[in-house]
Amino acid sequence: MAETYSLALLGAKADSLPFAVSNVKVPDSSASAGSFARAAQLGTPMLCLHPDGSLGYYVVDAERSTFANPVLRRVHR
């Protein structure tokens, strides 16, 4: 199943805070409020899209995130 990024929910990388730029697209499967909250609660890795078109796995930093301003931590696989 191919992941889509049409809802365009952007997240900030945790290592770029406090001057965070929202630059990583969250996949549509995690972009609704309920799916995002579930991903944050469970620490589910999401395959996110970088501005250059490459992909990387991220988890939601639940302590610093809101749905309006998601903060994502890179997962190295």
N, C-alpha and C positions, 0 to 999 in steps of 0.2 A: 504494500500500500504506500503510495507516494504521499508525502506530507505537503500541505499547502500553507501559504502565508498570506492569504488574501485579506484577512481582517486587520493586518498591520498593527498589532499591539507591539509596541517597542519597549525594550527593557534596557536598563543601564547595567554595565558590567560593574561588579562589586569592587574591582581593583581600580576603577576610575573615579571613585567617590572621593571627596565631596563635590568635585566639579564634574558630575556625571553627565554624560551625553547619552541620550536614548538612541542606541544604534544597533541593537540586536533584535531581529524580528522573532517573536514568539510564535510557534506553530498554531494553526487554527484549532487543533485538538485541545490546546490548553489556553486559548485566548478568551473563552467565555468566563464570566465571573466565577461560576461554580467549578469549572474545570481548573481554573487558576488556583482557587482556594484549595482544591484537593491536591494539586501538584505541590503546593507549598506545604501542606500538612504532611504529606507522605514523603517528600523529598524526591519525587519522581524526576529522573533526568529527561530533559526535553531536547530535541534536535532543533536548534535555533539557526537562523540564517544571518550571516554577517553581511555588512554592506558590500563587500567585494564578491559576494555570491557563494562563499565557502560556508560550510556547516560545522557546527560544534555543539557538544552536549553541555547543557547548563542546568542547574537546579535553582529554585527560587530561594533567595535569602529571606526566610520568613520573618526574621526580626526587624529587617529594615524595609520591607516591601509593603506597598499597598497596591490595590488593583490599578489605580491611576498611575502609580510610579513604581513599577516592578524593578527590583534589584536582583540580578542574576549572578551566580558564582559558576565559574568554569569547572567542569568535571573532566579530568584527564583520564582518558581510556587507553 
